[in-house]
């Protein structure tokens, strides 16, 4: 191979390397915009399976002799129908 051919290959490789560096530099920008809580992306990241526990998280409680049938039915309903 002649020197001109070798120089041509090296200059083409140098141009390709510069193009790749420029593409890499512009492709690594950050998102400076802030997202609010109503943004669908923010909501999806906070709750990916779309499961939020209900606000009324009281559980049936009391002593051993205290049985609250309304709370028991509520607890059973939450177990059977999540």
Residue pairs with C-beta under 8 A, 6 or more apart in sequence:
35 41
35 42
36 42
37 43
58 71
59 71
59 75
60 68
60 71
60 72
60 74
60 75
61 68
61 71
62 68
